[in-house]
Amino acid sequence: MKNKAKTVQVTYPIIDVFAGPGGLGEGFASLTADGETRRFTDALSIERDEYAHSTLLLRHFFRQFPNGEAPEDYYAYLREEIDRGELFRRHPEAFKSAMSSAVKLSLGPENHTNVSNLIKGALAKRKDWVLVGGPPCQAYSLVGRSRMQSDPRFEDDERHFLYREYLQIIVDHRPPVFVMENVKGLLSARVRGELMINKILDDLAQPVSALSRNKNGLRYNLYSLSDSDEPKEEADPRSFLVRAEEYGVPQARHRMFIVGIRGDIDVRPEALSPHVAPTVRETISDLPEVRSGISRQKDSYEAWSKAVAQLSKIRLKRQLNGSPFAEDIIERIKELAANGYTTGGRSSSRYRAPKQTDHASISMLGDTRLGVLTGHEARSHMSTDLQRYAFATVFAEFNGRSPKLSDFPEKLLPDHRNVELGREGKMFSDRFRVQMPDSVATTITSHISKDGHYFIHYDPKQCRSLTVREAARLQTFPDNYKFEGPRTAQYHQVGNAVPAYLAKQIAAIIADVLDRAGEIA
């Protein structure tokens, strides 16, 4: 017999573990029933990284206030008129609540009791709640595996088994619903010859037996968010893959999402509804022009523009490998060298809310109260990389695609041992990747914190990689979402996060499940 559906809109607690800077939590917290009443509240978020936790704490503080009613002091902090400590001192109750809900803590055996007590306290005996989170994924990612598999300790890496901390929470607290997120590489990751995805699915379906070998314990039905078919005994692991660009996110981000519904709850979730995503241009073109810096020498506009303009002095025609646009590319490079590079500075705080659009992911970015733009500062690049970026963006303009290493003139090739393999298409052939303006972005990854080669802005005049704010927009974080810590840490947080707009759509599905579940035991 099905549970009787709730007749009024309820606000449900959310427990968010391995929370990062809060992408999943932001999506859930931004879902409202009537434009004002939130469907989910931040009961507890746990994150161990110092900078990600600092970002998370600030956002929990922001969400202590009703939608649209954050104090003016928050915006004064973004404008750097007051510091963080002063912001919190002026609003002690909101800060106290945020401190209790955004907790800096590592999940592991040494903290089981502490975590359990935190969850019990946060839920305050509520039975209708949701557990979300994605255990750290470096050990499952394709790039991470390629780097770590030569290490004899790889198969014993604790990160393979952090999902068991998630299982422990499920066993201890019996959430009616959970959402677990992880990387696409989980589909092919193996430990001691066993596919990890198969083991994880089995363990999530029967978490008690996974941890204690007790076969008569808690059970969950597992559902895909992109496949509306009934759950099967032997579910195809690929069905749990969600392609974010198919659901309105301006980024080709493919991740695993597993929804578990407790076996005694006779409700199955709806699937995500496909819709068109905005392009890179639609998402970031209204942000102010900024130029990159030049590294390894004193930076100035004159030094930067002179370094970029050196590209026009390289004899390119013979080296363009028969490109049909060789003449156009050369002329465009000369034109830019003469008078075309941006006169903008290294950063800009000038804010203009995004234009009205039919794209829901863009509509959630703006804030009419926001008078300042944060995180919009370009990083520095070596002069040789500046010339590569300049060439790559002009090539992309005329060819409608980002160049491969085989398209680069030899004079512009980096001095790396794998370059020839890249030119032959055997590895890293897209070492320099322009984010094409009229399509969605490629996956924003944590590698953006290392260098900008895979994330080159499409505008040749700016000759740079994406800023933190541009990457955050492609991850659909609102413009009033401030990422704390040094710029490298900010990039890392953005690259590891779940797109907030995708999380919001998942939240709507989970709210519907809990609404229809009725009274939960």
Secondary structure, DSSP 8 states (H G I E B T S, - for coil): ------SS---EEEEEES-TTSHHHHHHHT-BSSSSSBSEEEEEEEE--HHHHHHHHHHHHHTTS-TT---HHHHHHHTTSS-HHHHHHHSHHHHHHHHHHEEE---SGGGHHHHHHHHHHHHTT--S-EEEE----TTTSHHHHHHHTTSTTGGG-GGGSTHHHHHHHHHHH--SEEEEEEEGGGGT-EETTEEHHHHHHHHHHSHHHHHH--SSS--EEEE-SS--S---TT--GGGGEEEGGGBT-SB--EEEEEEEEETT----------B----HHHHHTTS-----EE-SS---HHHHHHHHHGGGGS--GGGSTT-TTHHHHHHHHHHIIIIIS----SB----------S-HHHHTT--TT--S--S-B--EE-HHHHHHHHHHHHHHHHHSS---GGGS-GGG----TTHHHHHTTSS-TTSS-B--TTS-B----GGGGT-STT-B-S-TTT-SB--HHHHHHHTT--TT----S-HHHHHHHHHHS--HHHHHHHHHHHHHHHHHH-S--
